[in-house]
Amino acid sequence: MKHHIKPLLEERYGFLFEDELIDEMSEVAILKEVREGEIIIDYGQNIKGMPLMLDGAIKIMRQDPDGDELVLYYLESGDVCTMTMTCCLGQKQSEIKAVAERDTMFLFVPTDRMKVWTKKYDSWMAFVFESYNNRFNELLESIDNLAFNDLNERLYKYLKDKVMITKSTKLELSHQEIAYEMNTSRVVISRLLKKLEKEGRVQLGRNKIDLLDF
């Protein structure tokens, strides 16, 4: 299996990492393939490594004290989960849930190697800091959306993000699914989708939403 991992690493990360780091990764990383909807990491789970994305998409979610969940961000090819990385380095239990948004392939990198690579390879340290920076910018954007944008625009941005992840303007989503991920009610989502349809921005079907002006 290990001889299959190195070409995948070279294809996705060869332009970022030294040959020596690619070699080390190919020796210790474990190739994982999961189906859409499968839980990869759950709340309270002991973290022994982190996913390094090769293909597909993973949805990262956070739970509030009342048990409600909110989508924090998505991971795609070339990404790494900074929340998982933080739990790894701090040897804490998982504070997030990671769910496959579509069929996904990733490399599972052991925790102990991450610490070694941070000291040993400048490229890995740069990659880690860049990942933190990207997630921080996404967090600021989320805060701006919550503070300055109404729910109607937040919903439309949510739909556009889904299009980017699924690579299709035709989304198979129920109103309840959207309400769950945006931490609001189905009634509110249905009303807002009808408004977007009247504005000519979406076309609605049974558990289907087609973005018209993406």
Sequence and secondary structure as in RCSB ss.txt:
>XXXX:A:sequence
MKHHIKPLLEERYGFLFEDELIDEMSEVAILKEVREGEIIIDYGQNIKGMPLMLDGAIKIMRQDPDGDELVLYYL
ESGDVCTMTMTCCLGQKQSEIKAVAERDTMFLFVPTDRMKVWTKKYDSWMAFVFESYNNRFNELLESIDNLAFND
LNERLYKYLKDKVMITKSTKLELSHQEIAYEMNTSRVVISRLLKKLEKEGRVQLGRNKIDLLDF
>XXXX:A:secstr
 HHHHHHHHHHHHTTTS HHHHHHHHHH EEEEE TT EEE TT B  EEEEEEEEEEEEEEE TTS EEEEEEE
 TT B HHHHHHHHHT B  SEEEEEEEEEEEEEEHHHHHHHHHH HHHHHHHHHHHHHHHHHHHHHHHHHHHS 
HHHHHHHHHHHHHHHHT SEE   HHHHHHHHTS HHHHHHHHHHHHHTTSEEEETTEEEES  
